[in-house]
Amino acid sequence: MRKILLPLLAVVLVAACKKETTSTPVQEESYTALAKGKPAANKINICHYDAKKDTWSMISINRSLWERHEVHGDIRLDDPDLDGYVPTNSCGFGRMGDCNDHDAAIHPLATEIPGNGMDENCNGMADDLLSVGDSYQGGRIGYILQAGDPGYEAGQTHGLIIAPAGGQAEWGCYQTALSGAGGTAIGTGRQNTEDIVQGCPTPGIAARLCAELVVDGYDDWYLPSMYEMGKVYANGGILGLPETFYWTSTQNDYLSAGYTNVTIGVYGYTSKNQSLSFRAVRSF
């Protein structure tokens, strides 16, 4: 019996070794469970289409093989730009919708930048059309510059964003003529505000409260000039401005500064020590 078994055992061992040494190295491995963790440094996860089975599945491949899979329509899932989003995929993996996985500024929640021909928020439109009243960059669009306005650029969308809320305060520095702060036109409110904040140390005044405002990370707010507030007034019905009289950053003299009646669209001047409503704006 021993003479028969030993030759058989030797045959089995030889056959097993032969099979192991002639097999093709494994290039891909199934990656169907997140519990397995991230792939090795030289591998990436992809959503792979099996044409024979007509099915999609998540697998891990050597990074060097990606171009071969890409031409077949497979989808890379390792988020190369690290923005937290991956392309829409049939494997149901990750936060989907990224239309450019090589640019961290492009993903479904990105802010669209009008006029640059790019689709930052991946909604299929190169440039979203902005309208007065739209929520945008910390507030709502209060006015869009038109031809003839200072700062207008043909083919681009710029204008004023109005803060979501305001308050009431004095203009400040009654009986003091501040240097500057006399601009009335569109585009002068920011400089007016800087002049007021630098020249009037009084805390809690309208211009200072606007300059100190931060909404959604935007910190470049200012008290609008007389004509800037007038443009916002024209769209007040859409914006729902609740009060009637609003301060502007336009100084008249040592006693008075400009206000806008947003109910009837009248400009005027009143004493700086009056407490009126104010609403910050920022340019975009």
GUNU-61688 format. One record per residue: x, y, z of N, C-alpha, C in turn. Coordinates in pm, whole numbers, padded with zeros to 5 digits, always signed. Atoms other than C-alpha are relative to their C-alpha. Layout:
N
XYZXYZXYZ
...
***
This chain:
284
+00084-00121+00000+00000+00000+00000+00086+00124+00000
-00087-00117-00010+00282+00244+00087+00061+00032-00134
-00062-00021+00130+00441+00193-00254-00098+00065-00098
+00101-00057+00090+00115+00293-00425-00032+00145+00037
+00041-00133-00045+00028+00604-00214+00106+00105-00026
-00105-00100+00014+00363+00777-00233+00010+00053-00142
-00002-00053+00137+00374+00799-00613-00121+00089-00028
+00119-00080+00022+00015+00929-00614+00014+00136+00065
-00018-00125-00072+00099+01197-00356+00097+00090-00075
-00098-00077+00075+00397+01306-00560-00062+00061-00124
+00069-00052+00119+00178+01343-00869-00086+00119+00034
+00088-00110-00043-00069+01562-00680+00081+00124+00028
-00083-00115-00035+00206+01790-00545+00058+00065-00124
-00057-00054+00123+00369+01829-00884-00103+00075-00080
+00109-00064+00075+00037+01910-01047-00038+00133+00061
+00038-00123-00069-00045+02172-00781+00104+00107-00024
-00107-00097+00021+00291+02344-00817-00003+00052-00142
+00005-00040+00140+00262+02343-01193-00112+00098-00026
+00114-00089+00018-00079+02507-01178+00027+00137+00059
-00026-00126-00068+00041+02778-00936+00099+00084-00080
-00105-00076+00068+00346+02875-01140-00040+00044-00138
+00037-00038+00136+00165+02899-01473-00124+00088-00005
+00122-00082+00000-00144+03097-01365+00034+00146-00029
-00017-00143+00030-00189+03460-01484-00017+00081+00127
+00013-00082-00121-00127+03716-01207-00134+00072+00003
+00130-00066-00014-00452+03862-01074+00019+00151-00012
-00011-00144+00021-00493+04222-01202-00108+00077+00076
+00112-00067-00063-00827+04304-01040-00056-00087+00111
+00065+00076-00106-01008+04205-00724-00132+00068+00033
+00130-00060-00032-01368+04253-00624+00012+00093+00119
+00001-00096-00112-01429+04551-00400-00145+00040+00023
+00144-00017-00015-01786+04524-00290-00043+00044+00138
+00038-00037-00137-01774+04616+00077+00090+00110+00050
-00078-00111-00054-01665+04944+00229+00079-00043+00123
-00067+00046-00120-01563+04746+00536+00143-00044-00029
-00135+00040+00034-01253+04636+00347+00097+00118+00006
-00086-00117-00013-01124+04992+00375+00048+00049-00135
-00052-00057+00123-00933+05197+00120+00096-00097-00066
-00093+00088+00069-00734+05019-00149+00144+00041+00030
-00141-00030-00021-00356+05004-00135+00039+00123-00080
-00042-00126+00061-00158+05309-00244+00008-00009-00152
-00015+00015+00144-00105+05166-00593-00130-00042-00068
+00128+00041+00056-00473+05087-00642-00105+00109+00019
+00113-00093-00010-00793+05284-00699-00130-00078-00015
+00132+00060+00013-01161+05200-00671-00070+00057-00122
+00075-00045+00117-01373+05218-00985-00135-00069-00003
+00129+00065+00029-01730+05145-01088+00016-00063-00139
-00038+00076+00120-01674+04875-01349-00122-00064-00065
+00110+00060+00075-01912+04762-01624+00044-00134-00058
-00025+00133+00054-01919+04390-01704-00095-00020-00118
+00084+00010+00121-02042+04368-02064-00067-00135-00014
+00058+00133+00012-02100+03995-02047-00122-00017+00089
+00110+00012-00095-02324+04018-01741-00095+00120-00004
+00077-00124+00005-02453+04368-01821-00027+00052+00142
+00013-00046-00139-02388+04469-01461+00115+00093+00035
-00103-00089-00052-02194+04735-01273+00038-00049+00140
-00045+00036-00135-01984+04659-00967+00125+00080+00034
-00117-00074-00044-01720+04830-00761+00117-00095+00017
-00118+00083-00010-01373+04685-00797+00120+00088+00029
-00128-00068-00022-01018+04778-00704+00097-00045-00106
-00092+00034+00106-00762+04796-00982+00136+00067+00025
-00127-00068-00003-00396+04878-01016-00013+00135-00070
+00013-00136+00054-00363+05250-01084+00046+00005-00146
-00053-00001+00136-00165+05175-01400-00099-00050-00104
+00100+00054+00093-00470+05003-01552-00117+00094-00025
+00117-00086+00008-00705+05301-01521-00032+00043-00142
+00028-00047+00136-00666+05429-01878-00071-00107-00081
+00066+00110+00071-00768+05087-02008-00148-00009+00037
+00140+00005-00044-01085+05097-01800-00077+00126-00040
+00066-00127+00031-01158+05461-01872-00060+00000-00140
+00050+00001+00138-01197+05404-02246-00122-00090-00014
+00118+00087+00003-01460+05138-02167-00119+00062+00072
+00112-00067-00067-01672+05387-01974-00009-00023+00149
+00000+00018-00145-01579+05281-01622+00019+00136+00069
-00001-00128-00073-01596+05552-01353+00091-00010+00120
-00094-00004-00111-01322+05643-01111-00068+00053+00126
+00072-00032-00123-01436+05663-00748+00089+00050+00114
-00090-00036-00111-01130+05775-00550+00010+00151+00022
+00008-00145-00022-01213+06151-00578+00137+00067-00012
-00134-00055+00018-00883+06276-00727+00017+00144+00048
-00015-00141-00042-00958+06644-00647-00035+00023+00146
+00025-00004-00144-01059+06565-00286-00103+00105+00041
+00104-00095-00037-01368+06786-00293-00120-00067+00067
+00107+00071-00069-01587+06516-00137-00109-00052-00092
+00101+00045+00095-01780+06436-00456+00065-00087-00107
-00047+00087+00109-01746+06165-00722-00102+00010-00113
+00096-00003+00111-01906+06137-01067-00121-00089+00028
+00118+00085-00012-02256+05995-01089+00035-00139-00052
-00039+00136+00037-02217+05617-01101-00110-00099+00034
+00102+00103-00018-02431+05306-01124+00027-00092+00117
-00031+00080-00118-02260+05155-00820-00058+00063+00126
+00060-00068-00116-02433+05406-00592+00101+00040+00104
-00107-00028-00095-02102+05500-00436+00019+00150+00020
-00043-00136-00034-02027+05828-00258-00103+00107-00026
+00082-00118+00030-02170+06178-00292+00018+00029-00148
-00013-00002+00145-02239+06179-00663-00033+00137-00059
+00036-00120+00073-02277+06453-00923+00115+00086-00045
-00117-00079+00040-01921+06581-00974+00020-00011-00150
-00016+00002+00146-01885+06683-01339+00144+00026-00042
-00143-00015+00029-01510+06750-01315+00076-00041+00125
-00064+00053-00121-01324+06532-01067+00149+00033+00007
-00139-00046-00005-00996+06711-01133+00009+00146+00041
+00003-00141-00043-01103+07055-01005-00087+00009+00124
+00074-00003-00128-01203+07097-00639-00101+00113+00007
+00095-00111+00000-01390+07419-00722-00126-00033-00079
+00116+00041+00080-01638+07225-00939-00063-00122+00064
+00077+00109-00060-01902+07011-00767-00143+00049+00018
+00141-00040-00003-02282+07014-00711-00034+00116+00092
+00031-00110-00091-02271+07264-00423+00090+00121-00019
-00088-00114+00027-02016+07502-00575-00084+00122-00039
+00066-00125+00040-02111+07867-00630+00027+00026-00147
-00015-00030+00142-02173+07941-00997+00054+00141-00018
-00059-00131+00030-01960+08227-01132-00048+00041-00139
+00056-00040+00130-02152+08407-01408+00107+00058-00092
-00083-00065+00099-01977+08504-01727+00132-00066-00031
-00131+00060+00026-01682+08263-01723-00008-00126-00087
+00016+00114+00089-01828+07988-01943+00019-00135+00064
-00021+00127-00070-01787+07719-01676-00124-00039+00079
+00113+00053-00076-02042+07497-01505+00050-00045+00137
-00057+00032-00131-01916+07518-01146-00089-00092+00083
+00089+00077-00086-02227+07366-00985-00058-00125-00067
+00033+00128+00066-02263+07079-01235-00149-00018-00025
+00143+00012+00029-02624+07158-01326-00027-00007-00149
+00016+00014+00144-02560+07126-01698-00003+00130-00076
+00000-00130+00065-02553+07499-01770+00133+00069+00025
-00131-00063-00015-02226+07679-01837-00006+00123+00088
+00016-00118-00084-02359+07995-01673-00146+00015+00038
+00136-00021-00046-02668+08019-01458-00038+00146-00016
+00049-00136+00012-02878+08327-01526-00046+00048+00137
+00035-00055-00131-02901+08537-01211-00108+00105-00016
+00108-00097+00003-03206+08746-01132-00012+00068+00135
+00026-00073-00124-03301+09006-00874-00088-00087+00090
+00074+00081-00097-03425+08828-00562+00061-00136+00023
-00064+00131-00017-03209+08516-00611+00091+00001+00123
-00096+00017-00109-03021+08391-00307+00137-00022-00061
-00131+00007+00063-02655+08438-00382+00106+00060+00090
-00118-00048-00071-02324+08471-00197-00032+00079+00128
+00024-00058-00132-02456+08547+00150-00125+00082+00014
+00122-00081-00010-02772+08739+00067-00091-00022-00119
+00085+00008+00118-03013+08815-00216+00041+00110-00097
-00038-00099+00100-02942+08993-00540-00099+00116+00003
+00085-00119-00010-03073+09348-00502-00001+00083-00126
-00006-00076+00125-02962+09495-00832+00107-00060-00089
-00097+00046+00098-02784+09384-01150+00038+00118-00088
-00048-00115+00076-02567+09642-01324-00048-00004-00144
+00046-00016+00137-02696+09772-01655+00099+00086-00078
-00087-00082+00083-02519+09936-01948-00011+00146+00043
-00003-00138-00046-02414+10284-01840+00029+00013+00148
-00032-00002-00143-02373+10192-01472+00150-00009+00020
-00142+00018-00033-02027+10235-01320+00028-00146+00036
-00035+00139-00027-01859+09894-01317-00064-00101-00093
+00065+00092+00093-02078+09747-01592+00101-00052-00101
-00084+00062+00101-01896+09500-01821-00088-00087-00087
+00084+00075+00094-02068+09368-02130+00035-00148+00003
-00019+00144+00000-02116+08992-02122+00026-00058+00137
-00021+00048-00136-02062+08970-01746-00113+00049+00089
+00108-00035-00094-02307+08978-01456+00060+00048+00131
-00046-00058-00126-02226+09210-01166-00114+00081+00059
+00105-00080-00062-02435+09399-00917+00016+00008+00150
+00002-00017-00145-02535+09439-00554-00077-00113+00065
+00067+00102-00082-02624+09173-00299-00041+00067+00130
+00050-00060-00123-02839+09283-00006+00001-00105+00111
-00009+00092-00114-02786+09127+00336-00137-00052+00039
+00129+00059-00035-03060+08897+00470-00073+00075+00110
+00065-00075-00109-03128+09125+00768+00079+00127+00026
-00065-00126-00033-03048+09472+00893-00026+00037+00145
+00027-00047-00136-03122+09683+01198-00029+00147+00000
+00020-00144-00014-03162+10037+01327+00117+00058+00079
-00112-00065-00066-02888+10276+01429+00010+00145-00046
-00032-00135+00043-02765+10633+01409+00105-00006-00111
-00106-00010+00101-02549+10744+01119+00133+00025+00070
-00118-00020-00083-02302+10875+01376+00071+00132-00023
-00084-00120+00006-02071+11169+01449-00078+00126-00040
+00080-00123+00016-02340+11434+01461+00086+00120+00038
-00077-00124-00016-02185+11781+01436+00148-00016-00033
-00138+00021+00046-01867+11639+01285-00001-00026-00150
-00011+00020+00145-01783+11671+00916+00115-00098-00025
-00102+00101+00025-01598+11354+00821+00067+00024-00135
-00071-00010+00127-01334+11351+00551-00049-00110-00093
+00052+00098+00095-01472+11179+00242-00146-00031+00027
+00138+00048-00024-01796+10979+00262-00103+00084-00073
+00095-00083+00073-01955+11208+00004-00049-00060-00129
+00040+00060+00127-02001+10966-00284-00148-00034-00005
+00142+00030+00017-02352+10928-00421-00023-00111-00103
+00019+00088+00115-02299+10709-00730+00015-00147+00036
-00025+00144-00012-02302+10333-00774+00151-00022+00000
-00142+00028-00011-01963+10204-00670+00073+00084+00103
-00066-00085-00100-01896+10465-00400-00032-00039+00143
+00042+00035-00135-02063+10302-00102+00109-00063+00084
-00106+00066-00076-01766+10089-00005+00099+00102+00055
-00096-00101-00045-01529+10387+00009-00063+00091+00104
+00070-00080-00101-01789+10594+00193+00006-00068+00136
+00003+00076-00126-01816+10320+00455+00137-00001+00066
-00136-00002-00056-01440+10300+00497+00031+00137+00060
-00023-00136-00051-01428+10680+00541-00072+00021+00133
+00078-00017-00124-01700+10669+00807+00064-00077+00115
-00056+00084-00106-01546+10381+01003+00133+00056+00049
-00129-00055-00039-01203+10545+00999-00013+00135+00070
+00011-00134-00054-01327+10893+01083-00092+00016+00119
+00097-00011-00109-01602+10820+01335+00018-00120+00094
-00029+00110-00092-01500+10611+01639-00122-00052+00076
+00119+00039-00076-01856+10583+01774-00039-00145-00029
+00041+00140+00024-01952+10216+01823-00149-00008-00034
+00141+00027+00025-02279+10076+01693-00066+00088-00104
+00061-00081+00106-02328+10321+01405-00025-00089-00122
+00046+00082+00111-02486+10196+01083+00116-00050-00088
-00110+00040+00088-02171+10197+00869+00091-00104+00066
-00088+00094-00070-01965+10016+01133-00065-00138+00010
+00070+00127-00009-02229+09748+01181+00001-00073-00134
-00006+00061+00133-02234+09689+00806+00140-00054-00028
-00137+00040+00027-01854+09674+00784+00042-00122+00082
-00035+00111-00087-01838+09422+01068-00082-00127-00027
+00089+00112+00028-02103+09193+00921+00074-00113-00072
-00051+00119+00069-02007+08839+00819-00117-00096-00019
+00109+00094+00031-02259+08613+00644+00055-00107-00094
-00047+00113+00081-02166+08268+00510+00145+00019-00045
-00141-00021+00031-01800+08369+00520+00029+00127-00077
-00020-00126+00074-01853+08691+00322+00008+00115+00100
-00023-00105-00099-01711+08986+00515+00028+00136-00064
-00027-00125+00071-01698+09264+00254-00126+00085-00019
+00125-00075+00005-02031+09429+00334+00026+00149+00029
-00013-00144-00026-02082+09807+00340-00138+00066-00004
+00123-00079+00003-02349+10073+00385-00010+00063-00139
+00007-00048+00138-02474+10159+00034-00006+00152-00012
+00011-00142+00028-02440+10504-00117-00146+00034-00033
+00137-00043+00025-02749+10709-00195-00059-00065-00125
+00053+00057+00123-02786+10587-00554+00001-00152+00002
+00001+00146-00015-02693+10228-00465-00126-00044+00073
+00122+00035-00072-02975+10220-00212-00122+00029-00085
+00111-00030+00090-03198+10381-00472-00026-00111-00099
+00017+00112+00093-03134+10095-00714-00063-00119+00070
+00061+00108-00078-03217+09846-00442-00147+00031+00027
+00139-00041-00024-03532+10047-00367-00089-00041-00116
+00082+00029+00118-03651+09993-00724-00045-00146-00002
+00036+00142-00007-03659+09619-00650-00048-00039+00139
+00040+00025-00139-03782+09656-00294-00119-00093+00014
+00116+00088-00007-04108+09480-00371+00038-00146-00008
-00048+00138+00012-03920+09167-00473+00076-00041+00126
-00086+00031-00113-03680+09190-00182-00074+00002+00132
+00080-00002-00122-03950+09260+00075+00061+00084+00110
-00055-00087-00103-03779+09549+00255-00112+00047+00092
+00113-00022-00090-03994+09593+00567-00019+00144+00046
+00009-00136-00053-03916+09954+00663-00012+00101-00112
+00017-00106+00099-03956+10289+00489+00127+00079-00023
-00118-00086+00010-03648+10500+00563+00127-00079+00030
-00126+00073-00016-03299+10355+00517+00118+00096-00016
-00122-00078+00009-02965+10518+00585+00078-00036-00127
-00102+00025+00101-02714+10557+00305+00133+00047+00057
-00132-00039-00049-02341+10612+00345+00042+00139-00049
-00031-00131+00057-02359+10950+00170-00016+00111+00104
+00003-00111-00095-02269+11236+00403-00036+00130-00073
+00035-00131+00056-02421+11579+00338+00089+00110+00058
-00085-00098-00068-02246+11795+00597+00023-00045+00143
-00032+00038-00137-02148+11799+00964-00123-00037+00083
+00122+00028-00075-02511+11768+01071-00084-00114-00060
+00097+00091+00064-02683+11542+00817+00066-00095-00099
-00043+00101+00097-02648+11241+00591-00122-00050-00077
+00108+00039+00090-02852+11083+00314-00077-00123+00042
+00086+00115-00020-03143+10845+00343-00081-00023-00127
+00089+00032+00112-03372+10673+00094-00133-00048+00055
+00134+00047-00033-03746+10635+00131-00033-00108-00102
+00018+00110+00095-03790+10290-00025-00147-00026-00033
+00143+00016+00031-04169+10321-00024-00036+00079-00125
+00035-00086+00114-04186+10606-00274+00123+00039-00082
-00120-00025+00079-03824+10625-00394+00052+00142+00007
-00046-00137-00018-03734+10967-00254+00131+00002+00077
-00125-00021-00072-03382+11070-00153-00014+00124+00087
+00003-00118-00086-03327+11313+00130+00115-00003+00099
-00102-00009-00104-03102+11422+00416-00068+00023+00133
+00054-00020-00133-03170+11405+00784+00115+00000+00102
-00101-00013-00103-02986+11454+01111+00071-00133+00026
-00081+00120-00021-02703+11208+01173-00033-00073+00130
+00031+00065-00128-02829+11141+01526-00138-00064+00001
+00126+00073+00010-03159+11000+01401+00027-00150-00006
-00011+00145+00009-03210+10626+01441-00089-00049-00115
+00073+00050+00117-03308+10483+01101+00039-00144-00028
-00035+00136+00043-03311+10139+00945+00122+00005-00091
-00111+00012+00093-03006+10022+00754+00005-00143-00050
-00018+00135+00055-02924+09726+00531+00132-00003-00077
-00131+00011+00064-02575+09623+00427-00014-00061-00140
-00010+00060+00134-02486+09537+00067+00146-00039-00023
-00135+00032+00047-02186+09385-00105-00006-00012-00151
-00006+00006+00145-02074+09389-00465+00040-00139-00046
-00042+00128+00058-02039+09084-00687+00027+00019-00149
***
